[in-house]
């Protein structure tokens, strides 16, 4: 139950809720970007620590503390009236949800015992699919028809109920107080990967290398990353090194990090495009995203062991093929999305989102392969490492998506002017209202406030179309390049032979 609500919260408290929260809290557009980063980056960094914390203090202790803090921070965010306090609560949510996701993922992927192992894995992948995709629609419907505060309050209360069940029924788990935690390595991870993720958002807001503070951030992050890898070979392990002896786990973690980095690029741009260009409201674009979620969950159900008695893809070879088809399918759909025009329709977008949902469901076979040969005692650490990669991927994709948007609209006027030239058919319809004004020039006597509003609105739509095209094109080609990565997996027989040798 905790895993379910954790994944839903990760997806649900997204763009719609943040935009509405910014309006109510008096935040700026720049601050709303930090509403998501304040969650994702601490969550990713905390995940690297959960494995050792579980060994030292026991799974039950973390399973009680994590959801309690997460629940209280969600309720606090629902009640807050100040933007900076909201960001602080988002940081706390990120730290506590990392504990929930890693401990819950470890439990479902091996901690519930061999008898229910397949059921746990099937439930894990199905919950992940639902939480990762249904959140956008849930957030949109709730914020439009009720309030963004209800999103936080509802999930906070549900997690509180889950906490009561955990406290009452979860049995005691072993702990080892002698386990040491390498705080220096953790500090290097934070200053390396964390600072680099922060620098992407900061640089995009402050003209990149023209900002001395950005240059300092980037330099410190790169130095810390180098020192982290140097120390990793000689210091006590922050993460149990045995998890990296499982080749399938290593391949799945790398694949999911790279693939989801590209996947999140599309997720970052579609909602804004649907509002600014297609003319949706937050309430109406929830419909197409509901279809996307339904397609993903239905596809995932086809492969969910232990839940679907007729589950297909029962071995690693079949899952490799399915995952590869999903990656190629997502890439081709993204390239189709890049062939958009100014008169894009909701029906067309809905079809594209359904195809993205089916492809995403196929890609999630990587999660099944990730834990296929992982010993039960290592699944918590494995879940933490896997979620670290996906959260960092989401944070980095947000930074790149923002950079593409800036370069397509504000960052380089020359590039933007070339993109919106007469040869660009995708935005031809938006140029019609500007023709008379552009012929008269800036000194035109008939210009008025209404004229400026028409121009500003049209230019904003043009920039969004160009951003959409650039991002979807990049996503498509990246995923086509990653399409063969799933075939690097080893089947269980070959994996066992390697370990014996």
LUMDO-363424 format. One record per residue (C-alpha): z, y, x; residue in three letters. Coordinates in steps of 0.2 Angstrom, whole numbers, plus 5000, padded with zeros to 4 digits. Layout:
N
ZYXALA ...
This chain:
501
500050005000UNK 500450125014UNK 498850085023UNK 497850115007UNK 498650285004UNK 498550335022UNK 496650305023UNK 496350395006UNK 497350545012UNK 496350555028UNK 494750565017UNK 495450655002UNK 496250805011UNK 494550865017UNK 493351005014UNK 493651044996UNK 495551044997UNK 495551145013UNK 494351285006UNK 495451304990UNK 497051295001UNK 496351435012UNK 496051544997UNK 497751524990UNK 498651535007UNK 497751695013UNK 496951595027UNK 495351655036UNK 493751545037UNK 494251515055UNK 495951445050UNK 495251325038UNK 494351235052UNK 496051215060UNK 496751135044UNK 495750975049UNK 495950985067UNK 497751005066UNK 497850835058UNK 496450735067UNK 496950775085UNK 498850745084UNK 498450585074UNK 497250525088UNK 498450565102UNK 499950485093UNK 499050325091UNK 499050295109UNK 500950285109UNK 501250185093UNK 501050015102UNK 502450045115UNK 503550125101UNK 503349965091UNK 503849855105UNK 505349965109UNK 506050005092UNK 505249865081UNK 503949875067UNK 505149895053UNK 505950055061UNK 504150135063UNK 503650075045UNK 505150165038UNK 505150325048UNK 503250355048UNK 502950345029UNK 504550445026UNK 503950595037UNK 502150585031UNK 502750585013UNK 503950735015UNK 502550835025UNK 501350805011UNK 502550874998UNK 502951015009UNK 501051065011UNK 500951054992UNK 502351184991UNK 501951305006UNK 501351485003UNK 500951525021UNK 499351475031UNK 500251445048UNK 501651345040UNK 500251235032UNK 499451205049UNK 501151155056UNK 501351035042UNK 499650965045UNK 500150925063UNK 501650835057UNK 500550735045UNK 499450685059UNK 500850625070UNK 501650525055UNK 500050455048UNK 499550385065UNK 501150275064UNK 500750215046UNK 498950175051UNK 499250085067UNK 500749985060UNK 499949945044UNK 498249895052UNK 499149785064UNK 500149695049UNK 498549665039UNK 497549605054UNK 498749475060UNK 500549515056UNK 500649435039UNK 500349265047UNK 498949135050UNK 499049075032UNK 498549245025UNK 497549305040UNK 495849315031UNK 496649395015UNK 497449525027UNK 495749565036UNK 494849575020UNK 496049685012UNK 496049795028UNK 494149825028UNK 494049855009UNK 495549975010UNK 494750065025UNK 493050075015UNK 493850145000UNK 494950265008UNK 493650335020UNK 492350365007UNK 493250394990UNK 494250534997UNK 492950664996UNK 492550634978UNK 494450624974UNK 494850784983UNK 493350874974UNK 493750814956UNK 495650854959UNK 495451034967UNK 494051084954UNK 494951024938UNK 496751034943UNK 497351104960UNK 497251074978UNK 499151064978UNK 499150904967UNK 498050814980UNK 499550834993UNK 500950814980UNK 500250654972UNK 499950564988UNK 501650624995UNK 502450544979UNK 501450384980UNK 501950364999UNK 503750394994UNK 503650254981UNK 502850144995UNK 504250195007UNK 505550124994UNK 504649964993UNK 504549945012UNK 506449995014UNK 506849865001UNK 505749715006UNK 505149725024UNK 506049605035UNK 506849645051UNK 505649635066UNK 506049605084UNK 506249755096UNK 506449765115UNK 507449915121UNK 506949875139UNK 505149925136UNK 504750085146UNK 503550225140UNK 502450315152UNK 502650485146UNK 501650555161UNK 500150455156UNK 500350515138UNK 500450695143UNK 498850675153UNK 498050595137UNK 498650745127UNK 498050875139UNK 496450785143UNK 495750715126UNK 496750835115UNK 496350995124UNK 494550945125UNK 494450925107UNK 495351085104UNK 494151175116UNK 492651125105UNK 493351225090UNK 493951365100UNK 492351385110UNK 491251385095UNK 492351525088UNK 492451625104UNK 490651625111UNK 490951475123UNK 490851515141UNK 491051705137UNK 492851665133UNK 493951645149UNK 495251555138UNK 493951425134UNK 493451405152UNK 495251375156UNK 495451245142UNK 493851155147UNK 494351145165UNK 496151085162UNK 495550955150UNK 494250885162UNK 495450875177UNK 496750785165UNK 495450655160UNK 495050615178UNK 496950605182UNK 497250495167UNK 495950365173UNK 496650375191UNK 498450345185UNK 497850215172UNK 497450095187UNK 499250115195UNK 500550165182UNK 501450055170UNK 500350035155UNK 500450155140UNK 499450025131UNK 499649835132UNK 498149795144UNK 497949625136UNK 497049705121UNK 495649745133UNK 495449565138UNK 494649535121UNK 492749575124UNK 492449585105UNK 493849715103UNK 493149825117UNK 491449815110UNK 491949855092UNK 493050005098UNK 491650075108UNK 490350045095UNK 491350115081UNK 491850275091UNK 489950305095UNK 489250255078UNK 490550345068UNK 490350505079UNK 488550515073UNK 489050465055UNK 490350605054UNK 489050725059UNK 488150695042UNK 489850695032UNK 490250865040UNK 488650955033UNK 488250875016UNK 489550955005UNK 489251135011UNK 487351105010UNK 487551044992UNK 488451194987UNK 487551334996UNK 485751264995UNK 485651144980UNK 486851254969UNK 488251124966UNK 490051174963UNK 491451074970UNK 491550984953UNK 489750934952UNK 489450874970UNK 490950744967UNK 489750644956UNK 488450604970UNK 489950564982UNK 490650444969UNK 489050354970UNK 489150354989UNK 490950284988UNK 490450144975UNK 489050094985UNK 490050075001UNK 491549984993UNK 490349864984UNK 489449825000UNK 491049795009UNK 491649684996UNK 490149564999UNK 490849535017UNK 492749545013UNK 493549375018UNK 495049315008UNK 494649434994UNK 492849384989UNK 492849194988UNK 490949204990UNK 491049325005UNK 489449325016UNK 489349345035UNK 490749225039UNK 490349215057UNK 490149345071UNK 488249315073UNK 487949355054UNK 489149505056UNK 488149575071UNK 486549565061UNK 487349655046UNK 488149785057UNK 486549825066UNK 485549835050UNK 486849965044UNK 486650065059UNK 484750075058UNK 484850105039UNK 486050245041UNK 484950325055UNK 483350305045UNK 484150385030UNK 484750525040UNK 483050555047UNK 482450555028UNK 483750685024UNK 483150795038UNK 481450805029UNK 482250915016UNK 481651075008UNK 482251225000UNK 482151144982UNK 483150984986UNK 483750904971UNK 485450814967UNK 484450654961UNK 483650644978UNK 485350674987UNK 486150544977UNK 484950414981UNK 485150465000UNK 487050454998UNK 486950284990UNK 485950225005UNK 487150295017UNK 488550205007UNK 487650035008UNK 487350065027UNK 489150125030UNK 489749965021UNK 488749855033UNK 489349955048UNK 491149915044UNK 490749735049UNK 491249805066UNK 493049805060UNK 493049625056UNK 492349585073UNK 493549695081UNK 495049585076UNK 494049415075UNK 494749345091UNK 496349465094UNK 498049375095UNK 499249425081UNK 500549505092UNK 499249625099UNK 498549685083UNK 499649845081UNK 499049905098UNK 497249855094UNK 497349955078UNK 498050105087UNK 496650105100UNK 495350075087UNK 495950215076UNK 496150335092UNK 494250315095UNK 493750345077UNK 494850495075UNK 494250575092UNK 492550535086UNK 492850635070UNK 493650775079UNK 492150785092UNK 490850775078UNK 491650915069UNK 491551025085UNK 489750975088UNK 489251005070UNK 490051175070UNK 489151215087UNK 487451165079UNK 487851275064UNK 488251425075UNK 486651395086UNK 485651375070UNK 486251545062UNK 487251655073UNK 487351595091UNK 485551625096UNK 484551745085UNK 482951705095UNK 483051525091UNK 483551555073UNK 482051675071UNK 480851545077UNK 481551415066UNK 481351525050UNK 479551575054UNK 478151555042UNK 477751375048UNK 479451315042UNK 479051245025UNK 480751185021UNK 481351365018UNK 479751445011UNK 480451464994UNK 481951565000UNK 480751685009UNK 479851734993UNK 481151864987UNK 481151955005UNK 479251985006UNK 479152154999UNK 480752215008UNK 480152145025UNK 478452235024UNK 479352405021UNK 480552375036UNK 482352435037UNK 481852615033UNK 481152565016UNK 481652685003UNK 481852564989UNK 483252464997UNK 484852454988UNK 486452354987UNK 485552224977UNK 484252204990UNK 485552175003UNK 486352044993UNK 484751954990UNK 484351965009UNK 486051905014UNK 486051765001UNK 484351705006UNK 484651715025UNK 486251615022UNK 485351475013UNK 483951475027UNK 485251455040UNK 486151315030UNK 484451225028UNK 484051235047UNK 485851175051UNK 485551025039UNK 483950985047UNK 484550995065UNK 486150895062UNK 485250755051UNK 483950735064UNK 485150725079UNK 486150595068UNK 484650495064UNK 484050475082UNK 485750445089UNK 486050295077UNK 484350225080UNK 484850225098UNK 486450135094UNK 485650005083UNK 485749865095UNK 487549895100UNK 488249765088UNK 487249625097UNK 488449645112UNK 489749545103UNK 490149365109UNK 490349235096UNK 492049145095UNK 491448985104UNK 490749085119UNK 492349195119UNK 493449045120UNK 492448975134UNK 492549135144UNK 494449145142UNK 494648955148UNK 493548995163UNK 
